[in-house]
Amino acid sequence: MKGEWRKFIESMPHEVIFLHRDEFRKQYPDQKNVQLPAVFRADGPEPQLLINHIEINKAKNLLVLIEIVNRFLSKQSMIWKNME
């Protein structure tokens, strides 16, 4: 894991877990139709897709990937606050 990515992950207010494709498919067989890579929210019985493979693959470098993740997490944060 690159140093800049590691710092970003460690700065997040959420627990972050990385699963390889085979691990993800084994742990979540009902998600077999989801194309990877992807980012999920996993605080319920089934993971909720937050960032799909199309958005992730738009990242041409690490800084763009971090921007994409931050943008989607910001949107989710607003949704979670509105649900409270």
C-alpha positions, 0 to 999 in steps of 0.5 A, a space after each residue: 500500500 502506497 504511503 499516501 493511500 495508507 495515510 488517507 485510509 488511516 485518516 478516515 473516520 470509518 473502519 476500512 477493510 480490503 477484500 480481494 475479489 475471491 474473498 469478497 465473492 466468498 463472503 458475499 455470494 449474493 453480490 456476484 453480479 456486482 462488478 469490481 473494484 467497488 466500495 461498499 458500506 458494510 454496516 448491515 447484513 449485506 454490503 451497500 454499493 457506494 462507489 461502482 467500478 465505473 467511477 473507480 476506473 475513472 481515476 488515472 492516479 492516486 490523487 484522483 482516486 482519493 478525490 472520488 472516494 471523498 466526493 462519494 463519502 461526502 454525499 453519503 455523509 449528507 444522506 446519513 445526516 438527513 436520515 437521523 
